[in-house]
Amino acid sequence: MPLPLCCEVRVFSRRYRFAGTLDVLGRFRDSGAGGVLLDYKTGRPEDVAADLQTAAYYGALLEMRENGDTPEALTFDELTHTYRLADVRLPSVTQILQRAGLIDFSKIPGPILLAARDRGAAVHRAIHYLNEGDLDPAFQFEFPDYWPYVEAWLAFVEATGFRCATFADIPELTHVERFAVQLRKDRRYVLEPYRTPSDYREFLDLRRAQQLVDARRPNAWRAVIEAA
């Protein structure tokens, strides 16, 4: 039985109490023993603080490796987008960034925002299945508006030689670089590297500030996650 690929991996931090789902972990053709953590977007990465997102996912992954935790310890309700660890609800990385004001789509008209979310979700699922060799060939004909974004991913894979890692590969990775891959409607992609070492510390500063507020106002965070 083949080992599971590191695609759509649920990660969490027991220490800092947050969770999320990283898109994919793998290697480039010439990356040697180093790995790459990719977050693919159909919109602008800066609009969702992808630098801090990727840092949070990687920080949580390192903590899990240190503790011997596995993704199976975390449950996820797709309908409510709720993560739970031992029946305790954890805020997602996205919710933390939204609460901090770094992700704010409040001024975008509802229909445009809904269409963008549907597109992003559909393209993510398609690439996930594609990475696992299980994408239905009919996808490109049933969703012609989304297919160019998938073609952009295919162009990226061909150019970089990217291949997904398995969980058995993780201990062998000497280091991991973080990138956002912006997939565009014109079938092209833009690779955005994140090399600022302080990204994870900045994310944790936001998380600690929110925990301080929650300690003083216990219902503040509840109102945020119930509105999400």
Legacy VTK file of the C-alpha trace (Angstrom):
# vtk DataFile Version 3.0
C-alpha trace
ASCII
DATASET POLYDATA
POINTS 228 float
0.000 0.000 0.000
1.537 3.383 -1.004
2.366 5.849 1.751
0.006 8.850 2.016
1.227 11.994 0.309
1.679 15.254 2.183
-1.279 16.947 0.490
-3.990 18.816 2.392
-2.333 17.962 5.711
-4.105 19.003 8.887
-1.649 20.489 11.358
-2.008 21.879 14.860
-0.105 23.356 17.753
-0.825 22.110 21.246
1.480 24.775 22.646
-0.139 27.776 20.980
-3.631 26.370 20.390
-4.301 26.750 16.674
-4.868 24.503 13.664
-4.959 24.603 9.891
-4.443 22.692 6.659
-1.267 23.070 4.633
-1.675 22.583 0.898
1.309 20.431 0.026
4.821 19.530 1.130
7.366 18.149 -1.306
10.592 18.729 -3.213
11.734 20.587 -6.301
13.838 18.841 -8.910
17.039 20.487 -7.667
16.240 20.949 -3.966
18.348 17.991 -2.820
17.591 17.070 0.785
15.586 20.243 1.288
11.818 20.407 1.106
9.308 23.003 -0.009
5.996 23.902 1.590
3.603 25.308 -0.996
0.394 27.244 -0.601
-1.446 27.632 -3.896
-3.751 30.559 -4.459
-6.088 31.662 -7.228
-6.048 35.194 -5.842
-3.270 37.432 -4.577
-1.225 35.769 -1.788
-0.696 39.094 -0.017
-4.465 39.479 0.402
-4.496 36.500 2.788
-1.096 37.027 4.465
0.266 33.872 2.852
3.704 34.539 4.340
2.305 34.197 7.862
-0.008 31.355 6.856
2.830 29.218 5.555
4.964 30.037 8.597
2.155 28.951 10.925
1.630 25.677 9.066
5.326 24.864 9.092
5.712 25.814 12.753
2.826 23.545 13.675
4.260 20.727 11.555
7.624 20.986 13.330
5.927 20.918 16.717
3.912 17.847 15.722
7.074 16.079 14.587
8.762 16.945 17.874
5.802 15.644 19.912
5.129 12.580 17.777
1.657 13.898 16.911
-0.171 12.867 13.737
-2.919 14.615 11.744
-5.387 11.949 12.876
-5.419 13.521 16.349
-7.240 16.506 14.855
-10.836 16.367 13.669
-12.271 18.728 11.099
-15.875 19.552 10.292
-15.879 20.758 6.681
-19.394 22.182 6.906
-18.555 24.540 9.788
-14.805 24.681 9.057
-14.162 23.704 12.659
-11.020 22.058 14.029
-11.111 20.118 17.283
-8.332 18.551 19.309
-9.618 16.187 22.019
-13.027 17.895 21.743
-11.492 21.349 22.245
-12.199 23.763 19.433
-9.066 25.393 18.025
-9.115 28.579 15.952
-7.793 28.160 12.441
-4.797 30.033 11.095
-7.135 31.906 8.754
-9.445 32.918 11.610
-6.508 34.246 13.616
-5.352 36.372 10.677
-8.894 37.556 10.032
-9.317 38.577 13.634
-6.034 40.495 13.443
-7.343 42.396 10.410
-4.721 40.983 8.025
-7.435 39.259 5.996
-10.372 41.532 5.304
-12.777 41.075 2.405
-15.593 43.099 3.986
-15.575 45.686 1.196
-15.794 43.162 -1.644
-19.341 42.660 -3.010
-20.894 39.406 -1.853
-21.360 37.774 -5.289
-17.746 38.478 -6.269
-16.439 37.126 -2.962
-18.595 33.996 -3.206
-17.424 33.319 -6.760
-13.789 33.684 -5.696
-14.279 31.313 -2.774
-16.003 28.724 -4.960
-13.206 28.971 -7.515
-10.497 28.627 -4.885
-12.175 25.626 -3.257
-12.758 23.862 -6.586
-9.197 24.422 -7.800
-7.764 23.247 -4.475
-9.769 20.032 -4.643
-8.818 19.454 -8.278
-5.103 19.877 -7.558
-5.368 17.634 -4.516
-6.874 14.855 -6.624
-4.383 15.547 -9.394
-1.456 15.210 -6.986
-2.821 11.870 -5.866
-3.384 10.724 -9.453
-7.129 10.595 -8.964
-8.516 13.622 -10.819
-11.513 12.841 -12.992
-10.555 13.726 -16.616
-14.035 15.182 -17.051
-13.152 18.039 -14.687
-11.704 20.189 -17.468
-14.879 19.884 -19.528
-17.326 20.232 -16.632
-15.505 23.260 -15.161
-13.904 25.087 -18.100
-13.592 28.324 -16.117
-11.496 26.592 -13.446
-9.359 24.407 -15.686
-6.842 27.149 -16.675
-5.807 27.423 -13.023
-5.130 23.678 -12.948
-3.120 24.049 -16.148
-1.064 26.711 -14.392
-0.298 24.156 -11.680
0.708 21.603 -14.314
3.045 24.186 -15.876
4.561 24.847 -12.451
5.142 21.136 -11.812
6.768 20.689 -15.205
9.053 23.707 -14.766
10.199 22.922 -11.209
10.031 19.125 -11.194
7.954 19.366 -8.032
6.884 16.095 -6.473
4.886 15.513 -3.325
6.606 14.127 -0.264
5.259 11.273 1.826
5.153 11.304 5.603
8.141 8.954 5.582
10.148 11.670 3.800
9.628 14.343 6.477
12.391 13.239 8.902
14.872 13.233 5.999
14.269 16.880 5.050
17.211 18.984 6.197
15.283 22.233 5.777
12.041 23.469 4.264
11.476 26.600 2.195
8.070 28.273 1.981
6.359 29.555 -1.155
2.993 30.734 -2.420
2.115 29.655 -5.945
-0.342 32.086 -7.491
-2.258 30.245 -10.215
-3.626 32.558 -12.873
-6.478 32.384 -15.338
-4.051 32.841 -18.245
-2.519 29.416 -17.378
0.593 30.980 -15.927
1.861 30.971 -12.369
3.828 33.282 -10.093
6.080 31.742 -7.449
6.474 33.912 -4.352
9.175 32.881 -1.846
8.966 33.602 1.887
12.382 33.758 3.504
11.806 36.054 6.489
12.806 34.053 9.605
10.589 36.156 11.870
7.317 35.255 10.082
6.391 32.573 12.611
7.261 34.806 15.557
5.045 37.514 14.073
2.164 35.057 13.731
2.674 33.888 17.327
2.683 37.508 18.532
-0.766 37.900 16.974
-1.911 34.659 18.576
-0.615 35.635 22.028
-2.250 39.052 21.805
-5.573 37.402 21.010
-5.155 34.947 23.889
-4.560 37.901 26.222
-7.775 39.520 25.020
-9.627 36.222 25.462
-8.367 35.904 29.042
-9.791 39.323 29.860
-12.915 38.998 27.703
-13.819 35.280 27.578
-16.642 35.733 25.083
-14.670 37.800 22.561
-13.223 34.875 20.610
-16.445 32.860 20.811
-18.256 35.628 18.951
-15.581 35.609 16.224
-15.582 31.861 15.569
-19.384 31.653 15.677
-19.555 34.389 13.025
-16.992 32.644 10.784
LINES 1 229
228 0 1 2 3 4 5 6 7 8 9 10 11 12 13 14 15 16 17 18 19 20 21 22 23 24 25 26 27 28 29 30 31 32 33 34 35 36 37 38 39 40 41 42 43 44 45 46 47 48 49 50 51 52 53 54 55 56 57 58 59 60 61 62 63 64 65 66 67 68 69 70 71 72 73 74 75 76 77 78 79 80 81 82 83 84 85 86 87 88 89 90 91 92 93 94 95 96 97 98 99 100 101 102 103 104 105 106 107 108 109 110 111 112 113 114 115 116 117 118 119 120 121 122 123 124 125 126 127 128 129 130 131 132 133 134 135 136 137 138 139 140 141 142 143 144 145 146 147 148 149 150 151 152 153 154 155 156 157 158 159 160 161 162 163 164 165 166 167 168 169 170 171 172 173 174 175 176 177 178 179 180 181 182 183 184 185 186 187 188 189 190 191 192 193 194 195 196 197 198 199 200 201 202 203 204 205 206 207 208 209 210 211 212 213 214 215 216 217 218 219 220 221 222 223 224 225 226 227
